[in-house]
Amino acid sequence: MPVVGLPTLEQLRVLKTVADTGSFSEAARRLNKAQSVISYAIGNLEEQLGLTLFDRRARGPVLTDAGQAILGDARRVSTVIDEMRARAGGLQRGIEANVGLAVDVMFPTQRLVEVLEAFAHAFPTVDLNLQIEALGGVAERVMNQTSILGLSGWAAMELGQDAFVRRQIGTVELIPVAAPWHPLARGPTKEVAANHHQLVLTDRSSLTKGRDFGVLAARQWRLSDLGAKHALLKAGLGWGHMPELMVRDDLASGALVRLDIPESQGAAYDMFLIHRADRPLGPAGHWLAERLGEACTGDCGQRRPPTRFVADALAPAEPP
């Protein structure tokens, strides 16, 4: 069996150009080379691979079946090389290779999606490590440096002033809700509410472990997932506080009702952007922090048109 040679990147570029233009002469003009150089490159590539890539009997070169298969490989190799060059260019300009982001589960998902869509366009070479956490989980990830940037709630207020940089960007409204057939839906008092199971979001971090926020009932079901809490509330298995934006459609449809609990009408869950003072944000991290701040100015649950962020000058330049 003949040994298959190793094609060069230049040969693969010539192959793509001939296939795209359908002409050796046009490929030569596009690559600013003599036509003889193009013909030699293709001939040499065919010899190295032991395959006929073009049928030259037609008026112009036509890819053979083998040529079609090799062209697909050439395009994939070219894409990887382009990505590598773009990443290297970004690193030369100080753009991070990856960004770790921890986000409080209370932050509106749609707002987060809009920001990350824009981030993907602005920084296509930057890998993102996204973690969704509850209560002290975000702050803990920033503390132990598994995330460079955090979007945190109440727990962020307790971080050391000297060790962390933090900025309040807005609030999320938390309201007490239950299924319409739940006993508390008839108009509870604090004493009545305390006698029914309250669904409570629990903290998996050590930062606020064992501490309760907004807990009135002596009987509690504790969950570490806000989505599971939402489902149990709709099933009538307890009452609890939820982000108003997350249950807005349920309130409109009647799947959930807002409870009238005098001592717990709701709460403003403050949102903070945090990062360690000894780990300043790079260009991509700074861009992400600014856009998250814009997405949650004031009331994070307020109705407004979808935000469309525009990729700015920090986006990696096209490879030469």
N, C-alpha and C positions, 0 to 999 in steps of 0.2 A: 504494500500500500504506500503510495507516495506521501511524503511529509508535507503538511500544509504550512506555508510560510506565515510570517507575521506582517500583516499590512501596516502601513504607516497612517498617521492621521491625515497627512496630505493626500494620500491615495483615496481615503474614504471621503474626503472633502470633494475631490474631483469626481468620484462616483456619484455623489449626491447632486452635484451641479450638472453633470451630463444628463442624469435622470430628470432633473427638474426642468432643464431647458430643452431636452429632446434633441440636442445638437452638440457635436464636438466643437464646432466653430463658435457657437454661441457661448458654450462653457468657457472656451478660451478667452473670449472677450470679457465675460463676467469676472473671470479670475485674473485677467490681465496677463495671460500667458500665451505662448505660441501654440497653435493647434497641434503641432508635432509633440509638444510636451504633454498635452492632454492625452493624445493617442498613446504615447509611450507609458504614461501613468496607468491607464486602464489596461493596456496589454500586460504590463508588469504585474498588476494586481491579479489579473486572470491567471497568469503563470504561477504566481505564488499560491493562489487558492486551488489551482487545478480545476478551474471552472470557466465556462464561457458565460460572461455576464450580459453581453449585448449581442443581438442578432444584427449583423451589419449588412444583410442583404437588402433590407428595405431602404427607402430614401433617407431615413434617419435611423440612428441607433435605437433599437427596441430591446427592452430588458427581457431576458429569458426568465424562466421560472426560477432558476438558480439566482439570477441577478436580482429578482424581486425579493427573494429571501435575504440575500446579503445586504441589499439596500435597507431593509428594515433594521438589520443589526447595525449598519453604519449610522442610521439616524439615532438609534438609542445611544450609541457611543458618543455621537456628537452632542446630544442633549446633556449627557453626564459631564462632558468636558466643558460645555458652556456654563453649567451650574457650578462646577469647580472654579472656573475663572471668575464668575460673578461673586462667589463666596470669598475667594482670595482678595478680590478688589474691595469688597466690603470690610474685610478684616484689616486691610491696609489703611482704610479710612477710619478705623476704630470702631466699626459696627460689630456688635457681639455675635458670636457663633450661635448662642442660644440664650433664651430668657426664661426664667422660672417665674410664673405668676400664680399666686394663691388668691382666690376670690371667695368672699363670704357667700354662703348659700342663699342669703336673703337678697343679694343684688339681682335686679331684674335680668332674666336670661336673655331677653331680646336685645337689651342694651349692650350686654356683653358680646353677643353674636355680631352686632353691627360693628363694634370696635375691632373685633378680631378679624372680620372680613377685610376691613381697611388695613389692618396690620399685615395680613397675608400679602396684600398688593404692594404695600410700602416697603416691606422687608422680606422678599421671597426667599432669601438665603438664610434667614434666622429661624432656628428651630424653637418651638414654644413648648414648655412643660407647664400645662395648666392643671391646677388642683383646686377642687371645690371643697371648702371646709366650713364647719359651723363654729360659732362662738370664738373660743380662743385658738382654734386650729390654724387660722390664717396667721395670726401673730406668732404662733410657735414655729411655723414654717419659716417665717422671715428671721426669727431669732436664731434658729439652727442653720440658716443659710441654704436650705433646700429650695427656697424661692427668693429671688432678688427683690421682688415687688409684691406687696400685698394690698388687697382691698378688703378692709376689715371693719367689724362693727364695734360694739361696746368694749370689747377686750382691749382694743387699741389704746383706749384712754389710760390704761394702767401701765403702758410701756415706759421705761425710763426715759426721761427727757434728753439725757446726754447721749444715750446709745442709739436712739432712733430719730429719724425724720418723719414727721407725720403731718398730714394736712386733711382737715375735714372738707368733704366735697359735697355732701348732701345727706338726705335722710330717706329711709324707707318706712312707710306707715304700717305698723302691725296692729291688727284688729282681732277681737275675739269672735270666733265663728263656731257654728255647729250645724248639723243636718237639721232640716225643718221639722222633723218629727222628734228631735231630741227634747227631753223635758225642759232644758234651759231655754229653748226657743220660745217658751210661753212668757218670758219676762222674769229672769232670775234676780235674786239678790246675792250678795257676796256669800251668805251662809249657805244658800242653796247650791251655788256654784262649787263651794268647797266640798260638797257631798257627792259630786259626780267626778268620774275619771277625767283628769286633764291630760291631754297629750302634750308632752314636753320634749322639745329638741334637746338631746343630751350632748355633752362635750367630750370628744375623744382626746382632747389635748390635756396636758398637765397644767396649763396656764390658769384655767378657771375650773379645774376639776372639782366636783363636789359643790359648786356654787349654783344657785338657782336664780333665774331671771324671769320675773313676771309669773311666778308660780303661786297660785292661791289654794289649790285643792290639796287635801291630805292624801288623796288617792290619785296616783299618777301612772300613766304608761309612758315610758321613756323611749325615744327613738333617736337614731343617729342620722336619719335620712328625711329631709323635708318632703320629698315626693311621697314617701310612705305615710308620713303624717297627714298629708293632704288626702290621700286615699282613705285612710281610716276615719278622718273627719267626715268625708262624704258618705261613708258607710254607717255613720251614726254611732261609732264606737267611743266617743268622747268629745270634749270640746277643747279648743286651744286657740292660740294666736297664730295668725298667718300674715304674710305680706299682702296688703290690700290689692296690689296689682296682680298677684298670682291667683287670687280668688275672685277677681272682679267679674269674670264671666259666670262663675258659679253663683254669685250673688244676683246677677241679672236673670239667670235662668231659674233660680229657686233651688238649686242643688245644695246651696249653703245659705244660712242667714246670719246676719250680724247680731251678736248678743248684746243685751242691755245689762251690763254688769257695772254698777256704779263705781266700784273701786278699780275697774279695769276696762275703761272705754277704748283703750288702745295706747300705743306708745310710738314715739319717734325714734326709730333705730338709726342712730348716726353712723355714717359711713366715712372711713378714713383711708387715705392712701398712705402706706407706710413703707419704709425701707431702712436698712441699717445705715447709721451715720458713717461707719467705716467702710461701706461698700456703695460708693456713689453710682448712680444709674448711668449706663452708657447711652448712646444715641437711640437705640431701639427701645430700651427700658424707659427713657425719658419721654419718647414719643407716645408710648403706651400709657404712661401715667397721665400725660396731658389729655389724651383722648378719653380715658376713663373718667377723668374729672369733668370734662365737658358733657359726658353722657349722663352724669348724675348731679348736675347743678341744681340745688334746691331740693325739690321733691322728686326723688328718683322714679316714683310711680305716676307722675303727672302725665296726662295724655299729651302727645305732641307728635309731629310727623317723624318718620324714621330719619335718623341722622345719617348723612352721607359724608364721610370723611374723605378728603382728597389726599392721595399720596404726595408727600412733600419732597424736598430736595435731598433728604437723607436716603431715599430709595437708591439701591445699588445701580450704578450706571450699566448700560449695555456693554457686554464684552467687546473689545475691539475686533 
